[in-house]
């Protein structure tokens, strides 16, 4: 007993007496922390400091405040936004023929370009004082998503000026003169912008940009001025072939000291008219056959004045920070909007097709193999829409959450790819034959575009989500890193001392908290909601605590090596991502009023996310180099084993049945999907057939029974089936008329486009 008391006294003295603690604990820990601290390049440091945190920090802390989370209000459209959505947007959608745009014209029709510019689709993020629409991220996301259900090429053309580019950079950083000149021209469509960052030798590694701007004197408008001599070569630049103003990122140098002592000034952004002498644009790429403008831009020894730097000379060298702070639009709005559009289209159209398409006398959606694919489509689309809503909520609150938008971009584009592949499996031949009635083909072809841009997905998952999340979202690590890098070592040591105490308490609490939750199955965790979702809140809180502990231990044991062990750190990023996605699902379910029809979709999503979290932890433990630490972590988090499971067959079947039922649930889940009340329309032909068959389901049921009895031959369809059914007195004259019309719609819906000899070869699908 005396020994125990002595040990307690020693521990108390070590931690309670500042001088003793700093000498025996903090100083060695400080030295260790500085030694294992992962090295950061200048661009990484700027990316780390850009933006802010939101709900991701709660999840990473191990103590998510669910009550506060649910107090966040989903954004609502303003009257101006709703009016635009109801009028200009619907008018644009009615003008689009995506097959003609992509396969024949390989460009947007002039009337579409003119309408987009006239109605300011390019000016959604520009303030009203400059003639723009000044729309919220929520409206921006909705508009791009809905356009994308009609045409990916048009959606990309609209989203780029409203994403990372001149409009956003000018709004945040431009000088008064730059704003007054350029923003009204961008708003009214006088100028079309593009932004050039990526080059042949610089993609993900922006620090390797070879493009240069050297400070020098030169002639501009007949006068000698101080400016930049630019040399650049860029590719993959959307809208570059038609742009009239070029945003350009380059490395700025001042070898002659014309601006001061600093020679290597850093990444800088400038705005250059494409008509300026030496600027070369116009060459096109062909991004997987899509029609949006994408191409190259070059410049050799192009002289520009210094005041063409965005923000003026004061912002020279601050380009990378500017880009990182503005990247949330592309990652949090534009690309997720394309993925959400894919989800809405595939759920609505696959549900319709699975009912319209019949085999062995039944809709194919009644077969369990097809239902498995349909369940994945419907459940994943629910996640996509939930994640889109939650992320734009953060953006509408004025946040710039870099980790959240990285998660959103990566996982939503990957889920968009998954639902498209599942939809193609169900549609089979209907999906692969291109033509005016194919609503999947171009989306399927364009899916990799979203995967590769705004940071390739491999990079985003393996480096950004956990790499930034571990420091930005952790309660203490970023502050500890700043203390360790303080040039005043004694000041840094003092700051680190206070942080270390809190960090030790945080880690200890997480260890014992995780063990207790693991032993009790988290049943003592509080839940903000009762009913069918209560257990999910308990388990997500438990997994949040587990992530906090595991990340701490991984950073402690591996230090800078964790940054290079991408497969390992990516799994912890997956845990954080699935916690965020599960949160989004729960938030949507509550915001929508706990709709009973949504429960199968909610359960699918949450079972899926918990299962993936379990798999991520399992992979992490199996591959962590320190086997004792891995064993200890697994024992603390999952003392009774990992028992999360994939969504059940019953759950998948319930979603599939819901997808084949017209009504409120189907409409709410696919409200972004545009279709015309026209049997010749790309999506209208399927929707009208589906609705007609559901309306006359009783007639089809009677006819199927008659076929089984032998009263009607089983190999009939169309008009022959109508005549046989009438002759067998299965239907009356009025029913025969309705059934004939429905059969015409059904046959057209399961049909595919075909072309006369020479049409495909000449690419003349439409008459002039």
DRENPA-790770 format. One line per 4 residues: for each residue x, y, z of C-alpha. Coordinates in nm, 3 decimals, padded with zeros to 5 digits. Example, Ala and Ser with C-alpha at 12.3 -4.5 7.8 and 13.67 -1.06 7.14 Angstrom:
BEGIN
01.230/-00.450/00.780; 01.367/-00.106/00.714 $
//
This chain:
BEGIN
00.000/00.000/00.000; 00.281/00.238/00.087; 00.443/00.174/-00.255; 00.119/00.262/-00.434 $
00.085/00.584/-00.237; 00.446/00.670/-00.314; 00.393/00.612/-00.685; 00.083/00.833/-00.685 $
00.277/01.111/-00.508; 00.561/01.083/-00.763; 00.318/01.103/-01.057; 00.137/01.401/-00.903 $
00.469/01.581/-00.844; 00.586/01.509/-01.198; 00.276/01.660/-01.354; 00.164/01.914/-01.096 $
00.489/02.104/-01.038; 00.561/02.309/-01.355; 00.940/02.323/-01.323; 00.970/01.949/-01.257 $
00.723/01.866/-01.535; 00.896/02.084/-01.792; 01.239/01.950/-01.704; 01.161/01.578/-01.683 $
00.861/01.537/-01.914; 00.791/01.834/-02.142; 01.145/01.906/-02.261; 01.219/01.542/-02.368 $
00.871/01.517/-02.522; 00.926/01.847/-02.703; 01.255/01.725/-02.847; 01.093/01.396/-02.952 $
00.798/01.576/-03.113; 01.028/01.803/-03.314; 01.227/01.499/-03.426; 00.928/01.296/-03.548 $
00.732/01.594/-03.681; 00.657/01.522/-04.049; 00.838/01.769/-04.276; 00.608/02.007/-04.462 $
00.687/02.166/-04.796; 00.586/02.532/-04.835; 00.286/02.437/-05.050; 00.180/02.173/-04.793 $
00.207/02.425/-04.512; -00.005/02.677/-04.700; -00.263/02.410/-04.782; -00.269/02.310/-04.415 $
-00.329/02.666/-04.303; -00.594/02.742/-04.566; -00.962/02.698/-04.493; -01.111/02.593/-04.162 $
-01.283/02.307/-03.984; -01.647/02.230/-03.905; -01.822/01.906/-03.812; -01.510/01.713/-03.915 $
-01.330/01.850/-03.607; -01.608/01.720/-03.382; -01.583/01.375/-03.536; -01.205/01.369/-03.511 $
-01.215/01.480/-03.148; -01.397/01.163/-03.039; -01.672/01.372/-02.880; -01.926/01.467/-03.148 $
-02.190/01.707/-03.019; -02.494/01.563/-03.192; -02.737/01.811/-03.036; -02.543/02.108/-03.170 $
-02.504/01.932/-03.505; -02.879/01.902/-03.546; -02.927/02.269/-03.463; -02.762/02.354/-03.796 $
-03.034/02.464/-04.035; -03.040/02.338/-04.391; -03.013/02.633/-04.634; -03.322/02.761/-04.813 $
-03.335/02.926/-05.154; -03.398/03.300/-05.171; -03.690/03.426/-05.379; -03.449/03.526/-05.658 $
-03.284/03.184/-05.654; -03.615/02.998/-05.663; -03.743/03.217/-05.946; -03.428/03.147/-06.148 $
-03.458/02.773/-06.081; -03.823/02.768/-06.185; -03.775/02.974/-06.500; -03.429/03.023/-06.652 $
-03.304/02.683/-06.541; -03.609/02.497/-06.672; -03.589/02.688/-07.002; -03.224/02.590/-07.044 $
-03.296/02.225/-06.967; -03.569/02.219/-07.230; -03.319/02.344/-07.490; -03.069/02.063/-07.444 $
-03.022/01.762/-07.669; -02.715/01.597/-07.522; -02.679/01.334/-07.793; -02.665/01.601/-08.062 $
-02.432/01.817/-07.854; -02.181/01.536/-07.797; -02.207/01.310/-08.099; -02.271/01.554/-08.381 $
-02.185/01.912/-08.288; -01.909/01.839/-08.029; -01.999/02.179/-07.889; -02.289/02.358/-07.725 $
-02.527/02.510/-07.984; -02.489/02.885/-08.033; -02.838/02.944/-07.893; -02.735/02.761/-07.573 $
-02.410/02.960/-07.540; -02.604/03.281/-07.596; -02.873/03.189/-07.344; -02.621/03.087/-07.077 $
-02.437/03.417/-07.113; -02.750/03.632/-07.138; -02.913/03.477/-06.830; -02.588/03.492/-06.628 $
-02.537/03.122/-06.565; -02.164/03.206/-06.561; -02.219/03.468/-06.288; -02.378/03.275/-06.002 $
-02.094/03.359/-05.761; -02.047/03.721/-05.869; -02.202/03.988/-05.648; -02.510/04.181/-05.756 $
-02.317/04.507/-05.728; -02.116/04.388/-06.029; -02.417/04.259/-06.220; -02.392/03.897/-06.102 $
-02.655/03.673/-05.945; -02.484/03.636/-05.605; -02.636/03.291/-05.550; -02.566/03.074/-05.246 $
-02.362/02.752/-05.264; -02.693/02.565/-05.220; -02.846/02.724/-05.531; -02.521/02.682/-05.725 $
-02.512/02.312/-05.637; -02.879/02.258/-05.722; -02.850/02.429/-06.060; -02.535/02.244/-06.168 $
-02.679/01.911/-06.046; -03.001/01.953/-06.239; -02.821/02.055/-06.558; -02.596/01.750/-06.521 $
-02.898/01.517/-06.523; -02.955/01.648/-06.875; -02.603/01.705/-07.008; -02.264/01.664/-06.841 $
-02.106/01.879/-07.112; -02.334/02.175/-07.040; -02.304/02.128/-06.664; -01.923/02.139/-06.680 $
-01.937/02.448/-06.901; -02.158/02.623/-06.644; -01.983/02.506/-06.330; -01.626/02.605/-06.417 $
-01.674/02.986/-06.415; -01.858/02.940/-06.084; -01.580/02.732/-05.935; -01.208/02.788/-05.889 $
-01.119/03.062/-06.135; -01.106/03.433/-06.214; -01.454/03.515/-06.082; -01.396/03.369/-05.738 $
-01.036/03.487/-05.709; -01.130/03.841/-05.808; -01.422/03.844/-05.566; -01.199/03.748/-05.273 $
-00.865/03.907/-05.361; -00.900/04.143/-05.656; -00.811/04.510/-05.631; -01.095/04.760/-05.664 $
-00.984/04.844/-06.017; -00.971/04.474/-06.115; -01.316/04.407/-05.970; -01.472/04.712/-06.130 $
-01.337/04.622/-06.473; -01.353/04.243/-06.489; -01.649/04.134/-06.276; -01.919/04.320/-06.476 $
-01.772/04.176/-06.798; -01.771/03.825/-06.654; -02.124/03.874/-06.518; -02.286/03.979/-06.844 $
-02.098/03.721/-07.053; -01.882/03.971/-07.239; -01.584/03.767/-07.124; -01.555/03.392/-07.074 $
-01.294/03.290/-06.816; -01.069/02.993/-06.765; -00.802/02.919/-06.509; -00.473/02.749/-06.594 $
-00.297/02.558/-06.316; -00.216/02.208/-06.443; 00.071/02.147/-06.682; 00.256/01.853/-06.839 $
00.500/01.830/-06.546; 00.283/01.963/-06.263; -00.042/01.796/-06.165; -00.085/01.698/-05.803 $
00.255/01.842/-05.711; 00.170/02.208/-05.757; 00.504/02.304/-05.610; 00.665/02.163/-05.925 $
00.503/02.422/-06.153; 00.769/02.498/-06.417; 00.584/02.804/-06.548; 00.763/03.125/-06.457 $
00.715/03.496/-06.429; 01.034/03.702/-06.397; 01.014/04.059/-06.273; 01.158/04.299/-06.529 $
01.094/04.625/-06.711; 00.913/04.623/-07.040; 00.693/04.822/-07.272; 00.318/04.831/-07.220 $
00.083/05.066/-07.404; 00.376/05.274/-07.523; 00.538/05.319/-07.182; 00.815/05.142/-06.994 $
00.667/04.981/-06.683; 00.763/04.724/-06.423; 00.610/04.388/-06.503; 00.661/04.016/-06.556 $
00.808/03.816/-06.841; 00.593/03.499/-06.848; 00.657/03.156/-06.993; 00.399/02.880/-06.950 $
00.259/02.558/-07.092; -00.071/02.434/-06.950; -00.311/02.154/-07.038; -00.648/02.011/-06.929 $
-00.784/02.368/-06.900; -01.164/02.375/-06.922; -01.304/02.657/-07.139; -00.953/02.751/-07.257 $
-01.039/02.710/-07.628; -01.319/02.971/-07.601; -01.194/03.182/-07.310; -01.137/03.555/-07.354 $
-00.961/03.599/-07.020; -00.702/03.364/-06.874; -00.628/03.316/-06.506; -00.272/03.188/-06.481 $
-00.073/03.034/-06.194; 00.307/03.053/-06.216; 00.620/03.081/-06.003; 00.736/03.439/-05.964 $
01.102/03.536/-05.943; 01.281/03.870/-05.891; 01.647/03.792/-05.972; 01.747/04.160/-06.006 $
01.584/04.268/-05.680; 01.352/04.516/-05.853; 01.085/04.463/-05.585; 01.309/04.399/-05.284 $
01.547/04.144/-05.138; 01.335/03.833/-05.200; 01.442/03.650/-05.516; 01.203/03.352/-05.511 $
00.866/03.514/-05.449; 00.650/03.203/-05.494; 00.335/03.091/-05.672; 00.139/03.387/-05.806 $
-00.187/03.429/-05.999; -00.245/03.680/-06.278; -00.533/03.768/-06.510; -00.450/03.803/-06.880 $
-00.676/03.875/-07.181; -00.633/03.590/-07.429; -00.605/03.854/-07.703; -00.284/03.983/-07.541 $
00.024/03.945/-07.758; 00.191/03.607/-07.714; -00.102/03.424/-07.551; -00.190/03.105/-07.739 $
-00.523/02.925/-07.690; -00.770/02.738/-07.908; -00.632/02.384/-07.926; -00.879/02.131/-07.783 $
-00.854/01.811/-07.588; -01.135/01.557/-07.627; -01.214/01.448/-07.267; -01.365/01.103/-07.322 $
-01.571/01.230/-07.610; -01.755/01.499/-07.413; -01.836/01.830/-07.579; -01.731/02.078/-07.312 $
-01.440/02.295/-07.414; -01.110/02.176/-07.272; -00.764/02.239/-07.406; -00.422/02.395/-07.381 $
-00.270/02.738/-07.337; 00.086/02.851/-07.401; 00.289/03.164/-07.373; 00.652/03.247/-07.447 $
00.818/03.566/-07.324; 00.480/03.729/-07.269; 00.517/04.063/-07.092; 00.241/04.184/-06.857 $
00.233/04.475/-06.611; 00.251/04.398/-06.240; -00.100/04.525/-06.181; -00.234/04.224/-06.372 $
-00.145/04.011/-06.069; -00.475/03.922/-05.901; -00.486/04.139/-05.592; -00.202/04.352/-05.721 $
00.161/04.346/-05.613; 00.064/04.285/-05.249; -00.056/03.937/-05.348; 00.259/03.837/-05.534 $
00.368/03.497/-05.400; 00.035/03.431/-05.227; -00.120/03.241/-05.516; -00.111/02.895/-05.363 $
-00.279/03.011/-05.044; -00.544/03.189/-05.253; -00.609/02.875/-05.457; -00.632/02.651/-05.153 $
-00.880/02.884/-04.983; -01.099/02.895/-05.293; -01.078/02.526/-05.382; -01.385/02.444/-05.171 $
-01.615/02.545/-05.457; -01.476/02.285/-05.695; -01.443/02.015/-05.435; -01.755/02.093/-05.233 $
-02.001/02.207/-05.499; -01.923/02.141/-05.864; -01.790/01.786/-05.883; -02.020/01.655/-05.607 $
-02.308/01.810/-05.805; -02.217/01.593/-06.104; -02.204/01.283/-05.884; -02.539/01.365/-05.725 $
-02.693/01.408/-06.068; -02.570/01.060/-06.156; -02.736/00.923/-05.842; -03.071/01.090/-05.912 $
-03.080/00.979/-06.276; -02.976/00.622/-06.207; -03.224/00.575/-05.922; -03.521/00.716/-06.110 $
-03.449/00.560/-06.448; -03.326/00.224/-06.320; -03.637/00.187/-06.105; -03.853/00.264/-06.407 $
-03.658/00.038/-06.642; -03.656/-00.251/-06.394; -04.036/-00.240/-06.391; -04.088/-00.179/-06.763 $
-03.840/-00.441/-06.879; -03.993/-00.787/-06.836; -03.852/-01.137/-06.859; -04.020/-01.468/-06.782 $
-04.347/-01.281/-06.739; -04.220/-01.056/-06.459; -04.051/-00.715/-06.431; -03.677/-00.776/-06.402 $
-03.681/-00.570/-06.082; -03.856/-00.861/-05.913; -03.548/-01.085/-05.950; -03.317/-01.082/-05.650 $
-02.998/-01.044/-05.853; -03.130/-00.725/-06.009; -03.264/-00.610/-05.672; -02.915/-00.633/-05.525 $
-02.789/-00.381/-05.783; -03.098/-00.163/-05.742; -03.058/-00.159/-05.364; -02.703/-00.035/-05.405 $
-02.817/00.240/-05.644; -03.100/00.363/-05.424; -02.906/00.340/-05.098; -02.599/00.510/-05.243 $
-02.805/00.787/-05.400; -02.951/00.859/-05.058; -02.595/00.902/-04.928; -02.497/01.123/-05.224 $
-02.785/01.364/-05.175; -02.733/01.368/-04.797; -02.364/01.447/-04.835; -02.431/01.716/-05.094 $
-02.677/01.889/-04.861; -02.455/01.877/-04.556; -02.149/02.008/-04.735; -02.330/02.301/-04.896 $
-02.475/02.376/-04.551; -02.120/02.432/-04.426; -02.037/02.646/-04.729; -02.357/02.850/-04.686 $
-02.250/02.921/-04.328; -01.939/03.086/-04.465; -01.708/02.796/-04.384; -01.425/02.682/-04.608 $
-01.371/02.331/-04.469; -01.082/02.189/-04.668; -01.098/01.840/-04.517; -01.475/01.811/-04.562 $
-01.462/01.924/-04.923; -01.179/01.679/-04.993; -01.389/01.397/-04.844; -01.691/01.514/-05.039 $
-01.508/01.530/-05.369; -01.340/01.192/-05.331; -01.624/00.982/-05.196; -01.906/01.137/-05.396 $
-01.728/01.098/-05.730; -01.641/00.739/-05.640; -02.002/00.667/-05.539; -02.117/00.828/-05.864 $
-01.899/00.579/-06.048; -02.044/00.290/-05.846; -02.410/00.373/-05.906; -02.345/00.427/-06.276 $
-02.180/00.085/-06.307; -02.469/-00.079/-06.121; -02.721/00.098/-06.345; -02.535/-00.020/-06.655 $
-02.548/-00.377/-06.520; -02.926/-00.356/-06.488; -02.984/-00.185/-06.822; -02.742/-00.412/-07.011 $
-02.794/-00.359/-07.388; -03.020/-00.060/-07.326; -02.729/00.115/-07.156; -02.454/00.052/-07.409 $
-02.627/00.150/-07.734; -02.576/00.522/-07.778; -02.854/00.729/-07.925; -03.098/01.011/-07.845 $
-03.282/00.785/-07.597; -02.977/00.668/-07.401; -02.972/00.853/-07.067; -02.675/00.661/-06.923 $
-02.411/00.637/-07.195; -02.257/00.983/-07.186; -02.266/00.992/-06.807; -02.089/00.655/-06.797 $
-01.822/00.779/-07.038; -01.772/01.103/-06.845; -01.747/00.948/-06.498; -01.364/00.941/-06.491 $
-01.355/01.316/-06.561; -01.479/01.391/-06.209; -01.246/01.128/-06.067; -00.934/01.294/-06.206 $
-00.985/01.671/-06.171; -00.957/01.909/-05.872; -00.703/01.665/-05.727; -00.696/01.308/-05.856 $
-00.889/01.076/-05.627; -00.590/00.860/-05.539; -00.406/01.169/-05.414; -00.714/01.302/-05.234 $
-00.772/00.980/-05.041; -00.415/00.888/-04.966; -00.268/01.226/-04.878; -00.529/01.492/-04.822 $
-00.816/01.355/-04.614; -00.616/01.213/-04.326; -00.300/01.413/-04.396; -00.484/01.739/-04.341 $
-00.748/01.596/-04.110; -00.496/01.466/-03.859; -00.356/01.813/-03.805; -00.644/02.048/-03.887 $
-00.915/01.853/-03.701; -00.714/01.728/-03.403; -00.770/01.943/-03.092; -00.398/01.985/-03.019 $
-00.166/01.865/-03.297; -00.169/02.179/-03.514; -00.102/02.399/-03.211; 00.177/02.162/-03.103 $
00.330/02.181/-03.451; 00.324/02.559/-03.434; 00.487/02.550/-03.091; 00.756/02.312/-03.219 $
00.833/02.538/-03.515; 00.853/02.854/-03.302; 01.202/03.009/-03.352; 01.187/03.118/-02.986 $
01.248/02.772/-02.839; 01.170/02.869/-02.480; 00.840/03.028/-02.583; 00.764/02.721/-02.792 $
00.847/02.495/-02.497; 00.616/02.693/-02.270; 00.328/02.669/-02.519; 00.396/02.301/-02.579 $
00.390/02.231/-02.204; 00.030/02.347/-02.165; -00.078/02.158/-02.477; 00.098/01.840/-02.369 $
-00.096/01.819/-02.044; -00.424/01.851/-02.229; -00.312/01.604/-02.496; -00.215/01.341/-02.237 $
-00.554/01.378/-02.069; -00.725/01.359/-02.407; -00.541/01.039/-02.505; -00.599/00.871/-02.168 $
-00.969/00.951/-02.180; -00.995/00.815/-02.533; -00.824/00.488/-02.439; -01.045/00.406/-02.144 $
-01.353/00.548/-02.315; -01.297/00.326/-02.618; -01.244/00.019/-02.402; -01.562/00.084/-02.204 $
-01.768/00.140/-02.518; -01.624/-00.172/-02.676; -01.709/-00.387/-02.375; -02.063/-00.247/-02.346 $
-02.139/-00.224/-02.718; -02.175/00.155/-02.670; -02.518/00.101/-02.516; -02.449/00.356/-02.244 $
-02.369/00.627/-02.500; -02.629/00.900/-02.520; -02.827/00.952/-02.840; -02.996/01.275/-02.944 $
-03.278/01.080/-03.106; -03.492/00.785/-03.008; -03.637/00.525/-03.238; -03.474/00.325/-03.519 $
-03.166/00.548/-03.551; -03.069/00.568/-03.182; -02.824/00.276/-03.195; -02.647/00.428/-03.493 $
-02.569/00.745/-03.297; -02.424/00.534/-03.018; -02.201/00.334/-03.251; -02.085/00.641/-03.445 $
-01.983/00.812/-03.121; -01.791/00.498/-03.031; -01.612/00.495/-03.369; -01.534/00.864/-03.337 $
-01.360/00.797/-03.006; -01.176/00.503/-03.163; -01.051/00.721/-03.449; -00.920/00.986/-03.210 $
-00.724/00.728/-03.012; -00.589/00.540/-03.314; -00.479/00.857/-03.494; -00.298/00.976/-03.182 $
-00.115/00.648/-03.143; -00.028/00.626/-03.513; 00.123/00.975/-03.514; 00.313/00.905/-03.191 $
00.462/00.575/-03.306; 00.526/00.656/-03.673; 00.577/01.032/-03.676; 00.673/01.155/-04.022 $
00.672/00.800/-04.159; 00.292/00.798/-04.136; 00.283/01.055/-04.416; 00.466/00.812/-04.643 $
00.260/00.509/-04.541; -00.027/00.619/-04.762; -00.216/00.290/-04.759; -00.218/00.300/-04.380 $
-00.312/00.663/-04.330; -00.579/00.641/-04.602; -00.766/00.385/-04.391; -00.791/00.632/-04.104 $
-00.909/00.888/-04.358; -01.177/00.639/-04.461; -01.297/00.615/-04.101; -01.332/00.992/-04.080 $
-01.507/01.004/-04.417; -01.760/00.735/-04.332; -01.832/00.905/-04.000; -01.905/01.224/-04.193 $
-02.124/01.050/-04.451; -02.319/00.867/-04.182; -02.373/01.199/-04.005; -02.505/01.349/-04.328 $
-02.757/01.065/-04.363; -02.882/01.108/-04.007; -02.909/01.484/-04.053; -03.111/01.449/-04.372 $
-03.343/01.194/-04.215; -03.423/01.436/-03.933; -03.446/01.741/-04.159; -03.693/01.559/-04.385 $
-03.919/01.475/-04.090; -03.826/01.108/-04.038; -04.016/00.984/-04.342; -04.114/00.619/-04.300 $
-04.043/00.550/-04.666; -03.682/00.661/-04.615; -03.600/00.408/-04.346; -03.473/00.130/-04.577 $
-03.241/00.384/-04.743; -03.122/00.521/-04.408; -03.058/00.173/-04.271; -02.871/00.072/-04.586 $
-02.649/00.379/-04.561; -02.567/00.345/-04.192; -02.504/-00.029/-04.206; -02.278/00.032/-04.504 $
-02.082/00.308/-04.331; -02.033/00.115/-04.008; -01.922/-00.191/-04.203; -01.670/00.016/-04.401 $
-01.541/00.173/-04.079; -01.488/-00.175/-03.936; -01.307/-00.285/-04.251; -01.084/00.023/-04.243 $
-00.985/-00.044/-03.882; -00.931/-00.411/-03.960; -00.695/-00.322/-04.246; -00.514/-00.067/-04.031 $
-00.452/-00.314/-03.748; -00.339/-00.585/-03.989; -00.079/-00.360/-04.154; 00.047/-00.147/-03.864 $
00.418/-00.222/-03.827; 00.428/-00.219/-03.447; 00.239/-00.540/-03.376; 00.212/-00.481/-02.999 $
00.053/-00.140/-03.053; -00.178/-00.281/-03.321; -00.289/-00.561/-03.088; -00.343/-00.315/-02.801 $
-00.550/-00.081/-03.018; -00.767/-00.361/-03.149; -00.821/-00.497/-02.800; -00.919/-00.154/-02.667 $
-01.155/-00.068/-02.953; -01.300/-00.407/-03.040; -01.250/-00.624/-02.729; -01.537/-00.849/-02.838 $
-01.452/-00.846/-03.209; -01.568/-00.644/-03.510; -01.934/-00.727/-03.568; -02.051/-00.467/-03.819 $
-02.216/-00.624/-04.124; -02.316/-00.529/-04.476; -02.675/-00.423/-04.550; -02.908/-00.722/-04.549 $
-03.078/-00.879/-04.851; -03.411/-00.772/-04.704; -03.291/-00.414/-04.693; -03.178/-00.422/-05.057 $
-03.512/-00.569/-05.165; -03.707/-00.300/-04.978; -03.512/-00.028/-05.160; -03.564/-00.198/-05.497 $
-03.939/-00.220/-05.441; -03.949/00.146/-05.340; -03.768/00.243/-05.661; -04.043/00.074/-05.864 $
-04.324/00.263/-05.689; -04.428/00.603/-05.824; -04.510/00.852/-05.554; -04.372/01.085/-05.293 $
-04.066/00.885/-05.186; -03.946/00.830/-05.542; -04.002/01.194/-05.631; -03.822/01.323/-05.322 $
-03.521/01.100/-05.385; -03.487/01.193/-05.752; -03.612/01.553/-05.763; -03.304/01.672/-05.951 $
-03.371/01.440/-06.246; -03.517/01.637/-06.537; -03.756/01.468/-06.778; -03.999/01.588/-07.044 $
-04.356/01.474/-07.087; -04.262/01.353/-07.434; -04.231/00.989/-07.549; -03.943/01.091/-07.780 $
-03.744/01.253/-07.501; -03.420/01.104/-07.362; -03.577/01.024/-07.024; -03.942/01.094/-07.098 $
-03.990/00.776/-07.300; -03.895/00.563/-06.999; -04.080/00.767/-06.738; -04.406/00.773/-06.936 $
-04.393/00.400/-07.001; -04.332/00.331/-06.634; -04.617/00.551/-06.515; -04.856/00.406/-06.772 $
-04.770/00.048/-06.678; -04.818/00.123/-06.309; -05.153/00.284/-06.385; -05.265/-00.022/-06.578 $
-05.093/-00.282/-06.361; -05.423/-00.466/-06.310; -05.461/-00.518/-06.686; -05.109/-00.663/-06.711 $
-05.184/-00.888/-06.414; -05.500/-01.026/-06.578; -05.319/-01.083/-06.906; -05.035/-01.269/-06.733 $
-05.288/-01.498/-06.567; -05.454/-01.556/-06.903; -05.119/-01.648/-07.056; -05.057/-01.897/-06.775 $
-05.401/-02.052/-06.836; -05.324/-02.081/-07.206; -05.595/-01.837/-07.314; -05.333/-01.610/-07.474 $
-05.015/-01.719/-07.652; -04.705/-01.640/-07.445; -04.492/-01.501/-07.729; -04.711/-01.202/-07.816 $
-04.645/-00.835/-07.758; -04.765/-00.496/-07.878; -05.074/-00.482/-08.101; -05.090/-00.861/-08.131 $
-05.108/-00.896/-07.755; -05.382/-00.631/-07.738; -05.590/-00.811/-08.001; -05.544/-01.149/-07.833 $
-05.639/-01.010/-07.493; -05.949/-00.849/-07.640; -06.046/-01.166/-07.823; -06.006/-01.371/-07.504 $
-06.229/-01.114/-07.330; -05.963/-01.047/-07.070; -06.004/-00.673/-07.129; -06.288/-00.457/-07.258 $
-06.278/-00.209/-07.546; -06.186/00.090/-07.329; -05.914/-00.108/-07.153; -05.786/-00.229/-07.490 $
-05.738/00.130/-07.604; -05.543/00.222/-07.290; -05.345/-00.102/-07.302; -05.249/-00.046/-07.667 $
-05.110/00.298/-07.587; -04.922/00.159/-07.287; -04.774/-00.122/-07.494; -04.651/00.129/-07.749 $
-04.480/00.321/-07.472; -04.335/00.002/-07.322; -04.190/-00.124/-07.650; -04.038/00.216/-07.722 $
-03.892/00.226/-07.371; -03.715/-00.108/-07.393; -03.597/-00.031/-07.745; -03.263/00.120/-07.842 $
-03.164/00.361/-08.116; -03.057/00.235/-08.456; -02.924/00.422/-08.757; -02.938/00.374/-09.134 $
-02.620/00.282/-09.323; -02.380/00.574/-09.348; -02.533/00.785/-09.072; -02.284/00.682/-08.804 $
-01.987/00.701/-09.040; -02.077/01.055/-09.147; -02.179/01.164/-08.797; -02.496/01.315/-08.946 $
-02.756/01.200/-08.697; -02.985/01.498/-08.745; -03.110/01.688/-09.046; -02.964/02.033/-09.092 $
//
